[in-house]
Amino acid sequence: MPCGQRFGKDGALGIVEMVARSRILSPLAERRFRLLWFGETVSFLRDRVYGTALPFLVFELGGTPEQLSLAFVFYFVPQLFFLLLGGVVVDRFPRRNAMLLTDAVHILVLGAVVMLLLTGNLSVWDVWALAAFFGAFSAFFMPASRA
């Protein structure tokens, strides 16, 4: 393609025009794909924000590096323990329902963290318990989203 057709008058093709010309966003025209993409994006961001905020939260509560490592242990051990059970449950029930239920539980857990934090009642022990719930239900979400 000649340079004059590829680039605009200014010498650069605008990002909006480039996206409009490409078909990269065409799958978003499908409603079911749009819902799946939005749900996966929210779940991805939730997990990344949780993983980023957890160390700050533990240290803000006066925790030590050892207590932070225990928070991650309380997150990963239930996940490892329930992962096989999560795969069996997801095979027996609709994946969509499992993903919606686990996302709802994740929202409740994060809501509990926020409520305890706002009321001044959050302790490192609470973070450990909530991390265990978060990890346990993540073990059901992972097989459902990857099957």
Contacts in CASP RR format, 6 or more apart in sequence:
PFRMAT RR
TARGET T0000
AUTHOR 0000-0000-0000
METHOD contacts of the structure
MODEL  1
MPCGQRFGKDGALGIVEMVARSRILSPLAERRFRLLWFGETVSFLRDRVY
GTALPFLVFELGGTPEQLSLAFVFYFVPQLFFLLLGGVVVDRFPRRNAML
LTDAVHILVLGAVVMLLLTGNLSVWDVWALAAFFGAFSAFFMPASRA
6 13 0 8 1.000
7 13 0 8 1.000
8 14 0 8 1.000
19 25 0 8 1.000
27 33 0 8 1.000
27 37 0 8 1.000
28 34 0 8 1.000
28 37 0 8 1.000
39 103 0 8 1.000
40 145 0 8 1.000
42 103 0 8 1.000
43 99 0 8 1.000
43 103 0 8 1.000
43 106 0 8 1.000
43 141 0 8 1.000
43 145 0 8 1.000
46 103 0 8 1.000
46 106 0 8 1.000
46 110 0 8 1.000
47 138 0 8 1.000
50 110 0 8 1.000
50 134 0 8 1.000
54 68 0 8 1.000
54 71 0 8 1.000
54 72 0 8 1.000
54 75 0 8 1.000
54 127 0 8 1.000
54 131 0 8 1.000
55 68 0 8 1.000
57 113 0 8 1.000
57 117 0 8 1.000
57 122 0 8 1.000
57 127 0 8 1.000
58 67 0 8 1.000
58 68 0 8 1.000
58 71 0 8 1.000
58 124 0 8 1.000
58 127 0 8 1.000
59 68 0 8 1.000
61 122 0 8 1.000
61 123 0 8 1.000
61 124 0 8 1.000
61 127 0 8 1.000
62 124 0 8 1.000
63 124 0 8 1.000
67 124 0 8 1.000
70 128 0 8 1.000
71 124 0 8 1.000
71 127 0 8 1.000
71 128 0 8 1.000
71 131 0 8 1.000
72 131 0 8 1.000
74 128 0 8 1.000
74 129 0 8 1.000
74 131 0 8 1.000
74 132 0 8 1.000
75 131 0 8 1.000
75 132 0 8 1.000
75 134 0 8 1.000
75 135 0 8 1.000
75 138 0 8 1.000
76 135 0 8 1.000
77 132 0 8 1.000
78 132 0 8 1.000
78 133 0 8 1.000
78 135 0 8 1.000
78 136 0 8 1.000
78 139 0 8 1.000
79 135 0 8 1.000
79 136 0 8 1.000
79 138 0 8 1.000
79 139 0 8 1.000
80 139 0 8 1.000
81 136 0 8 1.000
81 139 0 8 1.000
82 135 0 8 1.000
82 136 0 8 1.000
82 139 0 8 1.000
82 140 0 8 1.000
83 139 0 8 1.000
83 142 0 8 1.000
83 143 0 8 1.000
85 139 0 8 1.000
85 140 0 8 1.000
86 139 0 8 1.000
86 140 0 8 1.000
86 143 0 8 1.000
87 140 0 8 1.000
87 143 0 8 1.000
87 144 0 8 1.000
87 147 0 8 1.000
89 98 0 8 1.000
89 140 0 8 1.000
90 98 0 8 1.000
90 140 0 8 1.000
90 143 0 8 1.000
90 144 0 8 1.000
90 147 0 8 1.000
91 143 0 8 1.000
91 147 0 8 1.000
95 144 0 8 1.000
95 145 0 8 1.000
95 147 0 8 1.000
96 144 0 8 1.000
98 140 0 8 1.000
98 141 0 8 1.000
98 144 0 8 1.000
99 141 0 8 1.000
99 144 0 8 1.000
99 145 0 8 1.000
101 140 0 8 1.000
102 137 0 8 1.000
102 138 0 8 1.000
102 140 0 8 1.000
102 141 0 8 1.000
102 144 0 8 1.000
103 141 0 8 1.000
105 133 0 8 1.000
105 137 0 8 1.000
106 134 0 8 1.000
106 137 0 8 1.000
106 138 0 8 1.000
106 141 0 8 1.000
109 130 0 8 1.000
109 133 0 8 1.000
109 134 0 8 1.000
109 137 0 8 1.000
110 134 0 8 1.000
112 130 0 8 1.000
113 122 0 8 1.000
113 126 0 8 1.000
113 127 0 8 1.000
113 130 0 8 1.000
116 122 0 8 1.000
116 126 0 8 1.000
END
